[in-house]
């Protein structure tokens, strides 16, 4: 019994005890006693109903979470890709030795699985994951022992038991048994949970007003599927946010520091005030408007005729070497960088 159910039972017990004491100490009339007892009975029934509601909700949520975890595991992805590439020939491994059959398919009966012979781009990507995990480097092929070593590290940890799921019908039957209070094999309206009553029109296939075990299995599958899809959508949204954050251009610290007015671009006077060479600014200022945007800077770092960071400003902690000022001359103040 979970904590919430224990709290409900404790509350009901205290109500019943209070009722009994009131009956005994005050010796109230029979009508009042009956009303008090009926009230206590209603509390007990409501507590039992809440407990069954929670039992179903927790069972659905728990199964959906395990289903979602299984569907996103490395082993599940491998199995999907093997099935797609080899048209149902790949077995669903029940023991470590079954992965030998996967290697036979991947290697075409040879002793080496070559990346160039991967039947799909997805399996070529999984080949790269094997090499990464085993730290093999960019090798052209993986042998049987290396593949099985990867299997033991990634796909068959703890003997594969971490990914085992109980049969969904068995799980639905377990919940059905809790709801079926009179054990007659069907659920009437009083035995249905709130969620089941809301879906009764679509669940009650034969339209007799009651839900049998087969109908409940279908309902349980629908509930688990809906929760699993919600979990997958949340996971997808999180991955998309992480991907955008990872792909967003990083603003160099020196760019933010020199951007005094924080308008997202460096004016020429801000650049010169930081002691940087005019010539470099002009090289990066693509449109010649005397404003250096972050996009212009990033384009210049990707220029094919430049090596990474060559001639480009660095953060002030290790900044570029300043050009010495030219000697003063006509029309040129001391310390000027302009010839």
Beta strands, then each sheet from edge to edge (+ up, - down):
strand 1: 112-114
strand 2: 141-143
strand 3: 186-187
strand 4: 211-212
strand 5: 265-267
strand 6: 291-293
sheet 1: 1+ 2-
sheet 2: 3+ 4-
sheet 3: 5+ 6-
end
